């Protein structure tokens, strides 16, 4: 096939060489072909004609009208679904190999006659104008704290112009988490953008049927910081595109940093928080120039942070428990019959009575769970040992596995008095310290002695000084021992064969 380059070369050579035959030979074509191109004065590409005819009849021509109806009613329907329907409707008419033909025709129809596709319009971001916030789950990264899987989320904030970002650990998409994470980011930034955008978080945005766009508490948060709220359309995550893209890049950066670190396990929550803080500093290091432009427009922070806690009031009933945010917690039995306030933060709950904080404990993740502290109720439970057997939250009254082992021991040896004896042991833990009682139980188990409340109390009273948890040393595994074991096994198999 003659190319445009050959014809151009022919035109140059025909004026230099003695004959057209020599020029054609040097251009790499026959003399006849050379005469044709010299006579037409056109390049090969200019003589090509677009083929607008079909080489064979489309096998779906007869049923194309019905196929179009499927596509017009539901543009998202797949060609394979339509093909399988045709095969069911007309057995033997269409072979499996014709699926690709239908897919090509539908693809052409969608591009020429189908619905207009959604177009994404690149936006011009202006300094200090917009900040985006969203939650991202970190479970797939496999982070652990003291060898225990740490399932959590990051409340992620991004400035769309400079891509400056910050994030805080949280466990749910509650308003408390939203408020604490957003405020943490703004105070770390040192300013407030003109507008704040979120996706349709239930903690911030009302459902479509509600006349108010944002929830009252989120509106109050925006007002406190003097900024304007924005929300994306339902199902349009691309409208929150900057923070969505930063989710991916942030988690990629975390993954790489963990690889450099050598492991995914942290000794404490504080160590993990420090790890994240250093990572955000590193990520933001290259954004200083554009961040300077942001600071010229950002609004000033208010004098203080807004209190992010929800406040619920309860009158403590007979069970000495409260049901806060769909989870049950115990409170001190001394508060029975009194009205208290529970200040619910993202990670913990505070109990207030008579304008004083009287207790604080971790907030439970999820819903339908419970946390009963034996110290709150043991003084009365020890007087009513019969209530322990069928107590709804009995499993919460075993501080650790050794206490449970003690109870099981009592049920085996003295079933009639097991509940009463165990509650006396628990009362000793309340009065003398849980660590000492735990050590006493372990001592009795190790020496294979009977576990009784009297024996535990006697051991506790004889203890002097602080009781420390025993240090456990795990010996390095010698792989040669496994090799020897495998060799022994192999020899045994051979000898039996």
RAFEN-V24722 format. One record per backbone hydrogen bond with DSSP energy under -0.5 kcal/mol. NH is the residue of the N-H (numbers start at 0). CO is the residue of the C=O. E is the energy in kcal/mol with one decimal. If there is no record, write none. Layout:
# RAFEN-V24722
((NH	CO	E) (NH	CO	E))
This chain:
# RAFEN-V24722
((6	2	-1.7) (7	3	-2.3) (8	4	-2.1) (9	5	-2.4) (10	6	-2.4) (11	7	-1.4) (12	8	-2.5) (13	9	-2.4) (14	11	-0.6) (15	12	-1.4) (16	12	-2.8) (22	18	-1.6) (23	19	-2.8) (24	20	-2.2) (25	21	-2.2) (26	22	-1.5) (27	23	-0.7) (27	24	-0.8) (28	23	-2.4) (33	29	-2.2) (34	30	-2.4) (35	31	-1.9) (36	32	-2.0) (37	33	-2.4) (38	34	-2.3) (39	35	-2.3) (40	36	-1.9) (45	42	-0.9) (46	42	-0.9) (46	43	-0.8) (47	43	-0.7) (51	49	-0.6) (60	57	-1.7) (63	59	-0.7) (63	60	-0.8) (66	62	-2.0) (67	63	-2.6) (68	64	-1.4) (69	65	-1.7) (70	66	-2.0) (71	67	-2.5) (72	68	-2.3) (73	69	-2.4) (76	73	-1.9) (81	77	-1.7) (82	78	-2.7) (83	79	-2.5) (84	80	-1.7) (85	81	-2.3) (86	82	-2.3) (87	83	-1.8) (88	84	-2.4) (89	85	-3.1) (92	89	-1.9) (93	89	-0.6) (97	94	-2.0) (98	95	-1.6) (101	97	-1.7) (102	98	-2.5) (103	99	-2.2) (104	100	-2.0) (105	101	-2.6) (106	102	-2.1) (107	103	-2.1) (108	104	-2.4) (109	105	-2.6) (110	106	-1.7) (111	107	-1.4) (112	108	-3.6) (113	108	-1.4) (120	118	-0.5) (121	119	-0.6) (124	122	-0.7) (128	125	-1.7) (129	125	-0.5) (130	194	-2.1) (131	157	-3.0) (132	196	-2.4) (133	155	-2.1) (135	153	-1.7) (137	151	-2.3) (140	137	-1.5) (141	138	-1.9) (143	263	-2.1) (144	147	-2.4) (145	265	-2.5) (147	144	-1.1) (149	142	-2.7) (150	148	-0.8) (151	149	-0.6) (152	169	-3.0) (153	135	-2.4) (154	167	-2.9) (155	133	-3.0) (155	153	-0.9) (156	165	-2.9) (157	131	-2.5) (158	163	-2.5) (159	129	-1.9) (159	157	-0.5) (162	158	-2.2) (165	156	-2.0) (167	154	-1.3) (169	152	-2.2) (177	173	-2.5) (178	174	-3.3) (179	175	-2.5) (180	176	-2.6) (181	177	-2.3) (182	178	-2.5) (183	179	-2.2) (184	180	-1.9) (185	181	-2.3) (186	182	-2.4) (187	183	-1.7) (188	184	-2.4) (189	185	-2.7) (190	185	-1.1) (191	298	-2.0) (193	127	-2.1) (194	128	-1.7) (195	227	-3.1) (196	130	-2.9) (197	229	-1.8) (198	132	-0.6) (200	198	-2.2) (203	200	-1.6) (204	200	-3.5) (205	212	-2.0) (209	206	-2.0) (214	203	-2.1) (218	214	-2.5) (219	215	-2.0) (220	216	-2.0) (221	217	-2.5) (222	218	-2.3) (223	219	-2.2) (224	220	-1.4) (225	221	-0.6) (225	222	-0.8) (226	221	-2.1) (227	193	-1.9) (229	195	-2.5) (231	197	-1.2) (235	232	-2.0) (238	235	-1.8) (239	236	-1.7) (240	237	-1.5) (243	239	-1.9) (244	240	-2.7) (245	241	-2.1) (246	242	-2.0) (247	243	-1.4) (248	244	-2.1) (249	245	-3.3) (250	246	-2.5) (251	247	-1.9) (252	248	-2.2) (253	249	-2.5) (254	250	-2.4) (255	251	-2.3) (256	252	-2.5) (257	253	-2.3) (258	254	-1.6) (259	255	-2.1) (260	256	-2.0) (261	257	-1.6) (262	257	-0.5) (265	143	-2.1) (271	267	-1.6) (272	268	-2.6) (273	269	-2.3) (274	270	-1.9) (275	271	-2.2) (276	272	-2.4) (277	273	-2.3) (278	274	-1.7) (279	275	-2.4) (280	276	-2.0) (281	277	-2.1) (282	278	-2.6) (283	279	-2.3) (284	280	-0.7) (284	281	-0.7) (286	283	-1.8) (287	284	-0.7) (290	286	-2.0) (291	287	-1.9) (292	288	-1.0) (293	289	-1.5) (294	290	-2.3) (295	291	-0.9) (296	293	-1.9) (297	293	-2.4) (298	191	-3.3) (309	343	-2.3) (311	309	-0.5) (311	341	-2.4) (313	339	-2.4) (315	313	-0.6) (315	337	-2.6) (316	320	-0.6) (319	316	-1.3) (321	328	-2.7) (323	321	-0.7) (323	326	-2.0) (324	322	-0.5) (326	323	-0.9) (327	368	-2.4) (328	321	-2.5) (329	370	-1.6) (330	319	-2.5) (332	375	-2.1) (334	331	-2.4) (335	332	-1.7) (336	315	-2.7) (337	334	-2.4) (339	313	-2.8) (339	337	-0.5) (340	351	-2.5) (341	311	-3.4) (342	340	-0.6) (342	349	-2.6) (343	309	-3.5) (343	341	-0.8) (344	342	-0.8) (344	347	-2.6) (348	360	-2.8) (349	342	-2.4) (350	358	-2.7) (351	340	-3.1) (351	349	-0.5) (352	355	-3.0) (355	352	-1.1) (357	350	-2.8) (357	355	-0.7) (358	350	-1.3) (360	348	-2.1) (362	346	-2.3) (367	325	-2.9) (370	327	-2.3) (372	370	-0.5) (373	371	-0.6) (375	372	-1.9) (376	372	-0.6) (376	373	-0.8) (377	373	-2.2) (379	376	-1.1) (380	376	-2.5) (381	377	-2.5) (382	379	-0.7) (383	379	-0.8) (383	380	-0.7) (386	383	-1.9) (387	384	-1.3) (388	384	-0.5) (390	387	-1.3) (393	390	-1.8) (395	392	-1.4) (396	393	-2.2) (397	394	-1.0) (398	396	-0.6) (403	399	-1.5) (404	400	-2.2) (405	401	-2.1) (406	402	-2.0) (407	403	-2.4) (408	404	-2.2) (409	405	-2.2) (410	406	-2.3) (411	407	-1.7) (412	408	-2.1) (413	409	-2.8) (416	413	-0.8) (417	413	-0.7) (417	414	-0.5) (420	416	-2.6) (421	417	-2.7) (422	418	-2.3) (423	419	-1.6) (424	420	-1.9) (425	421	-2.6) (426	422	-2.1) (427	423	-2.0) (428	424	-1.9) (429	425	-1.9) (430	426	-2.2) (431	427	-3.6) (432	427	-0.6) (432	428	-1.4) (436	432	-1.7) (437	433	-2.4) (438	434	-2.1) (439	435	-2.2) (440	436	-2.5) (441	437	-2.2) (442	438	-2.0) (443	439	-2.2) (444	440	-2.4) (445	441	-2.6) (446	442	-2.0) (447	444	-1.0) (448	443	-2.5) (451	449	-0.7) (455	451	-2.3) (456	452	-2.4) (457	453	-2.4) (458	454	-2.1) (459	455	-2.3) (460	456	-2.2) (461	457	-1.3) (462	459	-1.1) (467	465	-0.6) (472	470	-0.6) (473	471	-0.6) (474	472	-0.6) (478	476	-0.8) (480	477	-1.4) (481	477	-0.7) (482	478	-2.0) (483	479	-2.5) (484	480	-2.0) (485	481	-2.7) (486	482	-2.3) (487	483	-2.3) (488	484	-2.3) (489	485	-2.6) (490	486	-2.4) (491	487	-2.0) (492	488	-2.1) (493	489	-2.3) (494	490	-2.5) (495	491	-1.5) (496	492	-1.1))
